[in-house]
């Protein structure tokens, strides 16, 4: 295994200055009038809600209730700012690095693979179900550029009534990406970043407001990157461009986002199937210290192109009524998709790629449409204050595949995880041609109504709501014949209560349900089938403290989710039993001393299978779930002016890679270290940063948390350096 340790200091080039010089002049010459801020149901347009230390926000987009202070919400919530996102920068993995500051969230491996998913409280969260500015289905996949994101809002637990479920009906919580917005003060930033092993990134960030009272705003973010990653023979070449246009008045707010990103990824790491031959020719877990970093051929490809458009509008009709309308469209294509899971054959480390190997150019694409609308009405009834929200939401997704044949299969790579010398390697397969067909269509319609009741001089809040979901799913074969059809509807309730015992403390409880579909396991005979939706239930109790400069949350949760997807002896995906997840979690965020900021916490989790077929797996731990997950990030403002140090430690307890609990994966602990230095070069403000991911070069396996993850492991990258310089014109 080859190790590279590179630390470089980057200086902004003259080419960059020449390229953006015109825009700099325009920004400098603009006559910007700073006025008092106008806030409409949100604090998005100012930074007053950011916690001291700058890494978290007091406000969060709490689904249908809009932006709400964390002390007012009967749920465990966290909002991570642009500062947290920048500290977690790692090509293809920035999103995962940022959200894992929450101990309730874990990631199955550190790959740039877009199929890597999250676990929230041990329950699968499909990254296709992220929200973009409150709109579902527009920012699918985790390997998404983060340069355009202002903050990441996370709500922990099945709060389907609040946010809907997304196209894959994830009910473990919701994640909302809030786009950057132009501030009253113009900004223009240019950055250059180097990350080992030879990955270069150039980015711009420009924003300015225009018109009377700074009514209109434009924020533009762009990025290009090219090079090799921390994984051996993985190459990435990508670019993205996002434009956010907004308008705000005393009675209305409008937001429009136009986004494009593309990525060519060759040699992308994949999961390793260790279960297929377990107990036969494979008797023990390979040591992560000795394996190569990547098992995939350097010509393997997982590329994509994405276009996304969103529009949101809020209109205040009077002092008591506000109407809103949000919509979006996303189109994503994979021009080449050669995605196979290496299968471990024996204890010597030999592997192959199973039945089909790399059979051809598996082109696929999807198109998504989202529409939400409703109104918010508030009134006073006696000594109580009511806020009623009634709305409608529709999300449609169509999957398309290229109908091709494996008959002329060209390559079936084989190799060894300790040497990665491929015994059979004919090179990349050719496009075998064929015609496009729609394999599936999912339409999720829902109607939601809720009432937030405030009483006892704002000390007591009670939320009651319900969402009626109508999930229609259709599956088609290559000839266009419909092979599967489900049309299910169900009402999911939600209750929440919060009581402020004092200005510094709140106690809360909630109960919620959610209807969700379950995906078959990739590689099974019925991998493209559609399963009937199932119901997930949760109750939670907790307490919150607000000490002005910092806050903390302590909570207990119990989740029951039926429908565990397993692979039977005939290689079919089937639903079996249910998961019972319960545990305790503690979060801390903010400036705990005048110079020290803390972000993180700990989760203790007990996740078990129940009522499995013939009781085979009853009492087993849910695969991929630890008993303990902990993270803590510390930021220190040093005595040196402008110099801040940051440190993070993550610990993931031991887990099992399979439902049978035969493959035990050891625990791991990882350390990250970094520094940021703000300094003027002449009159030009600059920010320099260096971060070291996996400081001690720890080699370890992660249990994959994807829909196809039973018996799968993912290798994690070694030490990675990231050095950047940003000019603030």
C-alpha positions as CSV (number, residue, x, y, z in Angstrom):
1,X,0.0,0.0,0.0
2,X,1.4,3.3,-1.0
3,X,1.3,6.2,1.5
4,X,1.7,9.8,0.5
5,X,2.0,12.6,3.0
6,X,1.9,16.0,1.4
7,X,1.6,19.4,3.1
8,X,1.6,22.4,0.7
9,X,1.0,26.1,1.1
10,X,-1.0,27.6,-1.7
11,X,-0.7,31.1,-3.0
12,X,-3.5,32.7,-5.1
13,X,-2.5,32.8,-8.7
14,X,-2.6,35.8,-11.1
15,X,-4.9,33.9,-13.4
16,X,-7.6,33.8,-10.8
17,X,-7.3,37.5,-10.2
18,X,-7.5,38.2,-13.9
19,X,-10.5,35.9,-14.3
20,X,-12.5,37.5,-11.6
21,X,-11.1,41.0,-11.6
22,X,-14.1,42.5,-13.4
23,X,-16.5,41.1,-10.8
24,X,-14.4,42.5,-8.0
25,X,-14.5,46.0,-9.4
26,X,-18.2,45.8,-9.8
27,X,-18.6,44.7,-6.2
28,X,-16.4,47.4,-4.9
29,X,-18.0,50.2,-6.9
30,X,-21.6,49.3,-6.0
31,X,-23.4,51.8,-3.8
32,X,-24.9,49.6,-1.1
33,X,-27.2,51.1,1.5
34,X,-27.4,49.3,4.8
35,X,-30.8,49.5,6.4
36,X,-32.5,47.9,9.3
37,X,-33.2,44.2,8.6
38,X,-36.7,43.0,7.7
39,X,-37.5,39.6,9.0
40,X,-40.5,37.6,7.7
41,X,-41.2,34.4,9.7
42,X,-37.5,33.7,9.6
43,X,-34.0,34.9,10.7
44,X,-32.4,33.7,7.5
45,X,-31.5,37.2,6.5
46,X,-29.2,37.9,9.4
47,X,-26.7,36.2,11.6
48,X,-28.2,37.0,14.9
49,X,-29.3,33.5,15.6
50,X,-25.8,31.9,15.1
51,X,-24.5,30.5,18.4
52,X,-21.3,32.0,19.8
53,X,-18.3,30.2,18.2
54,X,-20.1,30.3,14.8
55,X,-20.5,26.5,14.3
56,X,-24.2,26.0,15.1
57,X,-27.4,28.0,14.7
58,X,-30.1,28.5,17.3
59,X,-32.7,28.5,14.4
60,X,-33.6,25.4,12.4
61,X,-36.1,24.9,9.5
62,X,-38.6,22.8,11.5
63,X,-40.6,21.4,8.6
64,X,-44.0,23.0,8.2
65,X,-43.3,25.4,11.1
66,X,-40.5,27.2,9.3
67,X,-37.5,28.5,11.1
68,X,-37.8,28.0,14.9
69,X,-35.6,28.4,17.9
70,X,-34.3,25.0,19.2
71,X,-35.7,25.8,22.7
72,X,-39.2,26.1,21.2
73,X,-39.1,22.7,19.5
74,X,-40.3,19.4,21.1
75,X,-37.6,17.3,19.4
76,X,-33.8,16.8,19.2
77,X,-32.5,19.3,16.6
78,X,-29.2,20.7,15.4
79,X,-28.2,23.2,12.8
80,X,-24.7,23.4,11.4
81,X,-23.3,26.5,9.8
82,X,-21.0,27.3,7.0
83,X,-18.1,27.3,9.4
84,X,-18.7,23.7,10.3
85,X,-19.1,22.7,6.6
86,X,-15.8,24.3,5.7
87,X,-13.9,22.6,8.5
88,X,-15.3,19.3,7.3
89,X,-14.2,19.8,3.7
90,X,-13.1,16.6,2.0
91,X,-13.7,16.1,-1.7
92,X,-16.8,14.0,-2.2
93,X,-17.4,13.6,1.6
94,X,-17.9,17.1,3.0
95,X,-21.6,16.5,3.7
96,X,-20.9,13.3,5.7
97,X,-18.1,15.0,7.7
98,X,-20.4,17.9,8.7
99,X,-23.5,15.9,9.8
100,X,-21.4,13.4,11.9
101,X,-20.8,16.2,14.4
102,X,-24.2,14.9,15.6
103,X,-23.7,11.8,17.6
104,X,-27.1,10.4,16.6
105,X,-25.9,10.3,12.9
106,X,-23.4,7.8,11.6
107,X,-22.2,7.0,8.1
108,X,-21.5,3.7,6.6
109,X,-17.9,4.1,5.4
110,X,-16.2,7.2,4.0
111,X,-16.4,6.5,0.3
112,X,-17.2,9.1,-2.4
113,X,-19.9,6.6,-3.5
114,X,-23.2,8.3,-3.9
115,X,-25.0,5.3,-2.5
116,X,-23.4,5.7,0.9
117,X,-26.2,6.5,3.3
118,X,-26.7,7.7,6.9
119,X,-28.1,6.1,10.0
120,X,-30.1,8.3,12.3
121,X,-30.6,6.6,15.7
122,X,-29.7,3.4,13.9
123,X,-32.5,3.8,11.3
124,X,-31.5,4.1,7.7
125,X,-31.7,7.5,6.1
126,X,-31.5,7.6,2.3
127,X,-29.6,10.7,1.1
128,X,-32.0,11.0,-1.8
129,X,-34.5,12.3,0.8
130,X,-32.6,15.4,1.8
131,X,-34.5,18.7,1.6
132,X,-33.3,21.7,-0.3
133,X,-34.6,24.9,1.3
134,X,-37.6,22.8,2.6
135,X,-38.3,21.2,-0.8
136,X,-38.0,17.4,-1.0
137,X,-36.1,15.4,-3.6
138,X,-34.0,18.1,-5.1
139,X,-30.5,17.3,-3.8
140,X,-30.2,13.5,-4.0
141,X,-27.1,11.7,-3.0
142,X,-24.5,12.4,-0.4
143,X,-21.5,13.2,-2.6
144,X,-23.0,16.6,-3.3
145,X,-21.0,19.8,-3.4
146,X,-21.4,21.9,-0.3
147,X,-20.0,25.2,-1.4
148,X,-23.5,26.7,-1.9
149,X,-24.9,25.6,1.5
150,X,-25.3,28.1,4.3
151,X,-26.3,25.6,6.9
152,X,-27.4,22.0,7.4
153,X,-30.5,21.5,9.6
154,X,-31.1,18.1,11.2
155,X,-34.2,16.9,13.0
156,X,-33.6,13.6,14.7
157,X,-36.4,11.0,14.7
158,X,-39.4,10.1,12.5
159,X,-41.0,13.5,12.2
160,X,-42.9,12.7,8.9
161,X,-45.8,15.1,9.8
162,X,-43.3,18.0,9.8
163,X,-41.3,17.3,6.6
164,X,-42.8,14.5,4.6
165,X,-40.6,11.6,3.8
166,X,-38.9,12.2,0.5
167,X,-39.0,9.8,-2.5
168,X,-37.5,6.9,-0.6
169,X,-39.7,7.6,2.4
170,X,-36.9,7.8,5.0
171,X,-38.5,8.3,8.4
172,X,-35.5,8.4,10.7
173,X,-35.4,12.2,10.6
174,X,-34.9,14.9,8.1
175,X,-31.9,16.9,6.8
176,X,-32.5,20.3,5.2
177,X,-29.8,22.1,3.1
178,X,-30.3,25.9,3.3
179,X,-28.7,27.7,0.3
180,X,-26.4,30.7,0.8
181,X,-28.2,34.0,0.5
182,X,-26.9,37.5,-0.4
183,X,-26.2,39.6,2.7
184,X,-26.6,43.4,3.1
185,X,-22.8,43.6,2.9
186,X,-21.5,42.4,-0.5
187,X,-19.0,39.6,-0.6
188,X,-16.6,38.2,-3.2
189,X,-14.4,35.3,-2.2
190,X,-12.0,33.2,-4.2
191,X,-10.4,30.1,-2.8
192,X,-7.8,27.6,-3.8
193,X,-7.6,24.2,-2.1
194,X,-5.2,21.3,-2.2
195,X,-5.9,17.9,-0.7
196,X,-3.8,14.8,-0.8
197,X,-3.2,13.1,-2.9
198,X,-3.0,15.7,-5.7
199,X,-6.6,17.1,-5.7
200,X,-7.0,20.7,-6.6
201,X,-10.2,22.8,-6.1
202,X,-10.9,26.4,-7.2
203,X,-14.1,28.1,-5.9
204,X,-15.8,31.4,-6.0
205,X,-18.5,32.9,-3.8
206,X,-20.1,36.2,-4.8
207,X,-23.2,37.9,-3.4
208,X,-24.8,41.3,-3.4
209,X,-28.2,42.9,-2.8
210,X,-29.8,45.5,-5.1
211,X,-32.8,47.8,-5.3
212,X,-34.8,49.8,-2.8
213,X,-34.2,48.6,0.7
214,X,-31.9,45.9,-0.7
215,X,-35.0,44.1,-1.9
216,X,-33.2,41.8,-4.4
217,X,-30.3,39.6,-3.7
218,X,-28.0,37.4,-5.9
219,X,-25.6,34.8,-4.5
220,X,-23.4,32.8,-6.9
221,X,-21.2,29.8,-6.0
222,X,-19.0,27.9,-8.4
223,X,-16.4,25.3,-8.1
224,X,-14.1,23.1,-10.2
225,X,-12.0,20.2,-8.9
226,X,-9.7,17.7,-10.4
227,X,-7.2,15.1,-9.3
228,X,-6.7,11.9,-7.3
229,X,-8.2,11.3,-3.8
230,X,-7.1,9.6,-0.6
231,X,-8.0,6.2,-2.1
232,X,-5.6,4.5,-4.4
233,X,-6.2,5.0,-8.2
234,X,-9.5,7.0,-7.6
235,X,-9.7,10.0,-9.8
236,X,-12.4,12.8,-9.7
237,X,-13.1,15.5,-12.1
238,X,-16.1,17.8,-11.4
239,X,-17.6,21.2,-11.5
240,X,-20.7,22.9,-10.1
241,X,-22.5,26.2,-10.3
242,X,-25.4,27.4,-8.1
243,X,-27.3,30.7,-8.4
244,X,-29.6,31.9,-5.6
245,X,-31.9,34.8,-6.4
246,X,-34.2,36.2,-3.7
247,X,-36.4,39.1,-2.9
248,X,-37.8,40.3,0.4
249,X,-40.2,43.0,1.4
250,X,-42.2,43.6,4.6
251,X,-44.9,41.2,3.3
252,X,-43.3,38.7,1.0
253,X,-40.3,36.5,0.4
254,X,-39.2,34.8,-2.8
255,X,-36.4,32.4,-3.4
256,X,-35.1,30.9,-6.7
257,X,-32.2,28.4,-7.0
258,X,-30.6,27.2,-10.2
259,X,-28.0,24.5,-9.9
260,X,-25.8,22.3,-12.0
261,X,-23.1,19.8,-11.0
262,X,-21.3,17.1,-12.8
263,X,-18.8,14.5,-11.7
264,X,-16.6,11.9,-13.4
265,X,-15.4,9.4,-10.9
266,X,-13.1,6.6,-12.0
267,X,-11.9,3.9,-9.6
268,X,-14.5,4.8,-7.0
269,X,-14.3,2.6,-3.8
270,X,-17.0,0.1,-3.3
271,X,-18.2,-2.0,-0.4
272,X,-16.8,-5.5,0.1
273,X,-19.2,-8.5,0.4
274,X,-17.8,-10.6,3.2
275,X,-21.0,-12.6,3.9
276,X,-21.4,-14.6,0.7
277,X,-18.8,-17.2,1.7
278,X,-18.7,-16.6,5.4
279,X,-18.4,-19.8,7.4
280,X,-17.2,-21.7,4.3
281,X,-14.1,-20.5,2.6
282,X,-14.1,-17.2,4.6
283,X,-13.6,-17.8,8.4
284,X,-12.4,-14.5,9.8
285,X,-12.5,-10.8,9.1
286,X,-9.5,-9.5,7.1
287,X,-7.3,-7.1,8.9
288,X,-7.9,-3.5,7.8
289,X,-4.2,-2.8,8.4
290,X,-3.0,-4.9,5.5
291,X,-5.6,-4.5,2.8
292,X,-5.2,-2.1,-0.2
293,X,-7.3,1.1,-0.1
294,X,-9.4,0.3,-3.1
295,X,-10.5,-2.9,-4.8
296,X,-12.1,-1.3,-7.9
297,X,-10.4,-1.2,-11.3
298,X,-9.1,2.2,-12.2
299,X,-11.4,2.3,-15.3
300,X,-14.6,1.6,-13.3
301,X,-16.9,4.6,-13.5
302,X,-19.7,6.3,-11.6
303,X,-20.4,9.6,-13.1
304,X,-23.4,11.9,-13.1
305,X,-24.8,15.2,-14.3
306,X,-27.5,17.1,-12.3
307,X,-29.8,20.0,-13.1
308,X,-32.0,21.4,-10.3
309,X,-34.4,24.4,-10.3
310,X,-36.5,25.5,-7.3
311,X,-38.9,28.3,-6.6
312,X,-40.4,29.3,-3.2
313,X,-42.7,32.2,-2.3
314,X,-44.3,33.3,0.9
315,X,-47.0,36.0,0.9
316,X,-48.3,37.7,4.0
317,X,-52.0,38.5,3.4
318,X,-52.5,40.3,6.7
319,X,-51.2,40.2,10.2
320,X,-52.7,36.7,10.8
321,X,-52.5,34.8,7.5
322,X,-49.5,33.8,5.3
323,X,-49.7,31.6,2.2
324,X,-46.7,29.7,0.7
325,X,-45.9,27.8,-2.5
326,X,-42.8,25.8,-3.2
327,X,-41.8,23.8,-6.2
328,X,-38.8,22.2,-7.8
329,X,-37.5,20.0,-10.6
330,X,-34.4,17.8,-10.7
331,X,-33.0,15.8,-13.5
332,X,-30.0,13.5,-12.9
333,X,-28.3,11.1,-15.4
334,X,-25.5,8.6,-15.1
335,X,-23.7,8.5,-18.5
336,X,-21.8,5.4,-17.3
337,X,-22.6,3.2,-14.3
338,X,-20.4,0.2,-13.8
339,X,-21.2,-0.6,-10.2
340,X,-20.5,-4.0,-8.7
341,X,-19.8,-5.3,-5.3
342,X,-16.6,-7.3,-4.9
343,X,-17.2,-10.7,-3.2
344,X,-14.5,-12.0,-0.8
345,X,-13.8,-15.7,-1.8
346,X,-11.4,-17.0,0.9
347,X,-9.1,-16.1,3.8
348,X,-6.3,-15.5,1.4
349,X,-8.1,-12.3,0.3
350,X,-9.1,-13.3,-3.3
351,X,-12.2,-11.7,-4.6
352,X,-14.3,-11.4,-7.8
353,X,-17.3,-9.4,-8.9
354,X,-20.0,-12.0,-8.8
355,X,-22.4,-13.1,-11.4
356,X,-22.4,-10.2,-13.9
357,X,-19.1,-8.5,-13.2
358,X,-18.9,-5.4,-15.4
359,X,-21.3,-6.3,-18.1
360,X,-21.7,-3.0,-19.8
361,X,-22.6,0.7,-19.7
362,X,-25.5,0.6,-17.3
363,X,-26.9,4.1,-18.1
364,X,-29.7,5.3,-15.9
365,X,-31.4,8.5,-15.1
366,X,-34.3,10.0,-13.2
367,X,-36.6,13.0,-13.2
368,X,-38.2,14.5,-10.0
369,X,-40.9,17.0,-9.5
370,X,-42.0,18.5,-6.2
371,X,-44.8,20.8,-5.2
372,X,-45.9,22.0,-1.8
373,X,-48.4,24.7,-0.8
374,X,-50.5,25.8,2.0
375,X,-51.3,28.6,4.5
376,X,-50.4,29.5,8.1
377,X,-53.1,31.1,10.2
378,X,-52.6,32.4,13.7
379,X,-55.2,33.6,16.2
380,X,-55.8,34.1,19.9
381,X,-58.5,32.1,21.7
382,X,-59.0,33.1,25.3
383,X,-55.6,32.8,27.0
384,X,-54.2,30.5,24.3
385,X,-52.4,31.3,21.1
386,X,-52.9,29.1,18.0
387,X,-50.8,28.7,14.9
388,X,-52.5,26.5,12.3
389,X,-50.7,25.1,9.2
390,X,-52.6,23.4,6.4
391,X,-50.9,22.2,3.3
392,X,-50.5,19.8,0.4
393,X,-47.3,18.1,-0.9
394,X,-46.6,16.1,-4.0
395,X,-43.4,14.4,-5.0
396,X,-43.0,12.4,-8.1
397,X,-40.0,10.3,-9.2
398,X,-39.4,8.3,-12.4
399,X,-36.5,6.0,-12.9
400,X,-35.1,5.1,-16.4
401,X,-32.7,2.5,-17.4
402,X,-30.9,1.6,-20.7
403,X,-32.1,-1.8,-21.8
404,X,-28.9,-3.7,-22.6
405,X,-27.8,-7.3,-22.5
406,X,-25.1,-9.0,-20.5
407,X,-24.6,-11.6,-23.3
408,X,-21.5,-10.0,-24.6
409,X,-20.0,-9.4,-21.1
410,X,-16.5,-8.2,-21.6
411,X,-14.8,-8.2,-18.3
412,X,-15.1,-10.0,-15.0
413,X,-12.3,-8.6,-12.8
414,X,-10.8,-10.7,-10.1
415,X,-8.1,-9.8,-7.6
416,X,-6.8,-9.9,-4.1
417,X,-7.6,-7.4,-1.3
418,X,-3.9,-7.4,-0.2
419,X,-2.4,-6.8,-3.6
420,X,-5.2,-5.7,-5.9
421,X,-3.6,-7.4,-8.9
422,X,-6.5,-8.2,-11.2
423,X,-6.3,-11.6,-12.7
424,X,-8.8,-10.8,-15.4
425,X,-8.9,-7.2,-16.7
426,X,-10.0,-6.6,-20.2
427,X,-10.5,-2.9,-19.6
428,X,-13.7,-0.9,-19.5
429,X,-16.7,-2.5,-21.1
430,X,-18.2,-1.1,-24.2
431,X,-21.6,0.6,-24.5
432,X,-23.7,-2.3,-25.7
433,X,-26.5,0.0,-26.9
434,X,-30.2,-0.5,-26.4
435,X,-33.3,1.6,-25.7
436,X,-34.4,3.6,-22.7
437,X,-37.3,2.4,-20.6
438,X,-39.0,3.6,-17.4
439,X,-38.5,1.0,-14.7
440,X,-40.5,2.6,-11.9
441,X,-42.5,5.6,-10.9
442,X,-43.3,6.7,-7.4
443,X,-45.8,9.4,-6.5
444,X,-46.1,10.5,-2.9
445,X,-49.1,12.8,-2.2
446,X,-49.8,14.1,1.3
447,X,-52.2,16.4,3.1
448,X,-51.0,17.9,6.4
449,X,-52.7,19.9,9.1
450,X,-51.3,21.0,12.5
451,X,-52.0,23.3,15.3
452,X,-49.3,24.8,17.6
453,X,-50.9,25.9,20.9
454,X,-49.1,28.3,23.2
455,X,-50.4,28.8,26.7
456,X,-49.4,29.8,30.3
457,X,-47.6,33.0,29.2
458,X,-45.5,31.1,26.6
459,X,-44.3,28.5,29.0
460,X,-46.4,25.7,27.4
461,X,-46.4,24.6,23.8
462,X,-48.5,21.8,22.4
463,X,-48.2,20.6,18.8
464,X,-50.8,18.3,17.3
465,X,-50.8,17.3,13.7
466,X,-51.5,14.7,11.1
467,X,-50.3,13.9,7.6
468,X,-52.4,11.7,5.2
469,X,-49.9,10.0,2.8
470,X,-50.9,8.5,-0.5
471,X,-48.0,6.5,-1.9
472,X,-48.5,5.1,-5.4
473,X,-45.7,2.9,-6.8
474,X,-45.5,1.3,-10.2
475,X,-42.8,-1.0,-11.6
476,X,-42.3,-1.7,-15.4
477,X,-40.3,-4.2,-17.4
478,X,-38.3,-3.3,-20.5
479,X,-41.3,-3.7,-22.8
480,X,-43.3,-1.2,-20.9
481,X,-45.6,-3.6,-19.1
482,X,-46.5,-2.8,-15.6
483,X,-45.3,-5.6,-13.3
484,X,-45.9,-4.1,-9.8
485,X,-48.5,-1.6,-8.5
486,X,-49.2,-0.4,-4.9
487,X,-51.5,2.4,-4.0
488,X,-51.5,2.8,-0.2
489,X,-52.7,5.6,2.0
490,X,-52.5,6.1,5.7
491,X,-52.8,8.9,8.3
492,X,-49.7,9.5,10.4
493,X,-50.2,11.5,13.6
494,X,-47.7,13.6,15.5
495,X,-48.0,14.9,19.1
496,X,-45.5,17.1,20.8
497,X,-45.4,19.0,24.1
498,X,-42.8,21.3,25.5
499,X,-42.8,23.1,28.8
500,X,-40.4,25.9,29.8
501,X,-39.5,25.4,33.4
502,X,-37.4,28.5,33.3
503,X,-35.8,30.8,30.6
504,X,-32.9,28.4,30.6
505,X,-34.6,25.0,30.6
506,X,-37.3,23.2,28.6
507,X,-38.7,19.6,28.9
508,X,-40.5,17.9,26.1
509,X,-42.1,14.8,24.7
510,X,-43.3,13.6,21.3
511,X,-44.9,10.8,19.5
512,X,-44.8,10.4,15.7
513,X,-45.5,7.9,12.9
514,X,-44.5,7.6,9.3
515,X,-45.3,5.6,6.2
516,X,-42.3,4.4,4.3
517,X,-41.4,2.2,1.3
518,X,-38.6,-0.3,1.6
519,X,-36.1,-0.9,-1.2
520,X,-34.9,-4.4,-2.3
521,X,-31.3,-5.4,-1.9
522,X,-29.0,-4.6,-4.8
523,X,-28.0,-7.7,-6.7
524,X,-31.0,-9.8,-5.8
525,X,-33.4,-11.3,-8.4
526,X,-36.1,-8.7,-7.5
527,X,-33.8,-5.7,-7.0
528,X,-36.0,-3.5,-9.2
529,X,-39.3,-4.5,-7.5
530,X,-41.4,-2.2,-5.4
531,X,-42.3,-3.3,-1.9
532,X,-45.5,-2.4,0.0
533,X,-45.0,0.6,2.4
534,X,-44.7,0.0,6.1
535,X,-45.3,2.1,9.3
536,X,-42.6,3.4,11.7
537,X,-43.5,4.6,15.2
538,X,-41.5,6.6,17.7
539,X,-41.9,8.2,21.1
540,X,-39.3,10.5,22.7
541,X,-38.7,12.3,26.0
542,X,-36.0,15.0,26.6
543,X,-34.8,18.2,28.2
544,X,-33.0,21.2,26.8
545,X,-30.8,23.9,28.5
546,X,-29.9,27.3,27.1
547,X,-27.0,29.0,28.8
548,X,-26.9,31.9,26.2
549,X,-23.4,31.1,24.8
550,X,-24.0,27.4,24.6
551,X,-26.8,24.9,24.8
552,X,-27.3,21.2,25.4
553,X,-30.0,18.5,24.9
554,X,-30.6,15.2,26.6
555,X,-33.2,12.7,25.2
556,X,-34.5,9.2,25.3
557,X,-36.1,7.5,22.3
558,X,-37.9,4.3,21.3
559,X,-38.5,3.4,17.6
560,X,-40.3,0.5,16.1
561,X,-39.9,-0.2,12.4
562,X,-41.3,-3.2,10.7
563,X,-39.9,-4.7,7.5
564,X,-36.3,-5.8,7.7
565,X,-35.0,-6.4,4.2
566,X,-33.1,-9.7,4.0
567,X,-31.9,-11.9,1.1
568,X,-33.4,-15.4,1.2
569,X,-31.8,-18.7,0.0
570,X,-33.2,-18.1,-3.5
571,X,-31.5,-14.7,-3.8
572,X,-34.8,-12.8,-3.4
573,X,-35.2,-9.7,-1.2
574,X,-37.9,-10.2,1.4
575,X,-39.4,-8.3,4.3
576,X,-38.8,-10.0,7.7
577,X,-39.5,-9.1,11.3
578,X,-39.0,-5.6,12.7
579,X,-36.4,-3.4,14.3
580,X,-36.7,-2.0,17.9
581,X,-34.2,0.9,18.4
582,X,-34.0,2.6,21.8
583,X,-31.4,4.7,23.4
584,X,-30.2,7.9,25.1
585,X,-28.4,10.8,23.4
586,X,-26.7,13.9,24.6
587,X,-25.7,16.9,22.5
588,X,-23.7,20.0,23.3
589,X,-23.1,23.1,21.1
590,X,-21.7,26.6,21.5
591,X,-19.0,28.5,23.4
592,X,-18.5,26.7,26.7
593,X,-15.7,29.1,27.7
594,X,-14.7,32.5,26.3
595,X,-12.1,30.8,24.0
596,X,-13.4,27.3,23.6
597,X,-16.3,26.1,21.4
598,X,-17.7,22.6,21.6
599,X,-19.9,20.6,19.2
600,X,-20.8,17.0,19.6
601,X,-22.1,14.5,22.1
602,X,-22.8,10.8,22.7
603,X,-25.5,8.3,21.8
604,X,-26.0,5.0,23.6
605,X,-28.1,2.7,21.4
606,X,-29.8,-0.7,21.8
607,X,-31.1,-1.8,18.4
608,X,-32.5,-5.4,18.1
609,X,-34.4,-7.6,15.7
610,X,-37.7,-9.1,16.7
611,X,-40.3,-11.4,15.2
612,X,-38.0,-12.6,12.4
613,X,-38.7,-15.8,10.4
614,X,-38.7,-18.8,12.7
615,X,-37.1,-16.5,15.3
616,X,-33.8,-17.0,13.6
617,X,-32.5,-13.5,14.2
618,X,-34.6,-12.5,17.2
619,X,-32.5,-10.6,19.7
620,X,-29.7,-10.0,17.3
621,X,-28.3,-6.5,17.0
622,X,-29.4,-4.6,13.9
623,X,-26.5,-4.8,11.5
624,X,-24.4,-1.7,11.2
625,X,-25.5,-0.2,14.6
626,X,-23.0,0.4,17.4
627,X,-23.9,0.4,21.1
628,X,-22.1,3.7,21.4
629,X,-21.4,6.5,18.9
630,X,-19.6,9.6,20.1
631,X,-18.1,12.7,18.6
632,X,-16.6,15.9,19.9
633,X,-15.2,18.9,18.0
634,X,-13.3,21.6,19.9
635,X,-12.4,25.0,18.5
636,X,-9.8,27.1,20.4
637,X,-9.3,30.8,19.8
638,X,-5.5,31.0,20.5
639,X,-3.7,34.0,22.0
640,X,-2.3,34.7,18.5
641,X,-4.6,37.2,16.7
642,X,-6.6,35.5,13.9
643,X,-5.4,32.0,14.7
644,X,-7.9,29.3,15.6
645,X,-7.2,25.7,16.2
646,X,-9.8,22.9,15.8
647,X,-9.8,19.3,17.0
648,X,-12.3,16.5,16.5
649,X,-12.5,12.9,17.8
650,X,-15.0,10.3,16.6
651,X,-15.7,6.9,18.1
652,X,-17.9,4.2,16.6
653,X,-18.4,1.2,18.8
654,X,-18.2,-2.4,17.6
655,X,-21.0,-3.6,15.4
656,X,-22.1,-6.5,13.2
657,X,-21.9,-6.5,9.4
658,X,-24.8,-9.0,9.0
659,X,-28.3,-9.7,10.4
660,X,-27.1,-13.1,11.7
661,X,-24.5,-11.4,13.9
662,X,-21.7,-13.7,12.8
663,X,-19.4,-11.0,11.4
664,X,-18.3,-8.7,14.2
665,X,-16.6,-5.5,13.2
666,X,-14.2,-3.9,15.8
667,X,-14.8,-0.4,17.1
668,X,-12.7,2.5,15.8
669,X,-11.6,5.9,16.9
670,X,-10.5,8.7,14.6
671,X,-8.9,12.1,15.2
672,X,-9.0,15.2,13.0
673,X,-6.9,18.3,13.5
674,X,-6.9,21.7,11.9
675,X,-6.1,25.4,12.1
676,X,-7.5,28.6,10.5
677,X,-5.6,31.9,10.2
678,X,-7.1,35.2,9.3
679,X,-4.5,37.7,8.1
680,X,-4.3,40.7,5.8
681,X,-1.9,40.7,2.9
682,X,-1.6,44.5,2.3
683,X,-5.2,45.6,2.4
684,X,-6.6,42.2,1.2
685,X,-8.2,40.1,3.9
686,X,-7.1,36.4,3.6
687,X,-8.0,33.2,5.3
688,X,-5.6,30.3,5.4
689,X,-6.5,26.9,6.7
690,X,-4.9,23.4,7.1
691,X,-6.8,20.3,8.2
692,X,-5.6,16.8,8.7
693,X,-8.3,14.1,8.4
694,X,-7.5,10.8,10.2
695,X,-4.5,12.3,12.0
696,X,-2.9,9.0,13.1
697,X,-3.6,7.2,9.8
698,X,-6.0,4.7,11.4
699,X,-7.0,1.8,9.2
700,X,-10.4,0.4,9.9
701,X,-13.6,-1.2,8.5
702,X,-17.0,0.4,8.7
703,X,-20.2,-1.5,8.5
704,X,-22.1,-0.2,5.5
705,X,-25.4,1.3,6.2
706,X,-27.0,1.1,2.8
707,X,-30.1,-0.6,1.6
708,X,-27.9,-3.5,0.2
709,X,-25.6,-3.6,3.2
710,X,-26.2,-7.0,4.9
711,X,-22.8,-8.5,5.1
712,X,-21.0,-5.5,3.5
713,X,-17.9,-3.6,4.7
714,X,-16.3,-0.4,3.6
715,X,-12.7,0.6,3.9
716,X,-11.9,4.1,5.2
717,X,-9.2,6.4,3.8
718,X,-5.9,7.0,5.6
719,X,-4.4,10.3,6.6
720,X,-5.5,13.2,4.3
721,X,-4.2,16.8,4.3
722,X,-6.3,19.7,3.1
723,X,-4.7,23.1,2.6
724,X,-6.6,26.2,1.4
725,X,-6.3,29.9,0.9
726,X,-9.3,32.3,0.5
727,X,-9.1,35.9,-0.6
728,X,-12.0,38.2,0.6
729,X,-12.2,41.0,-2.0
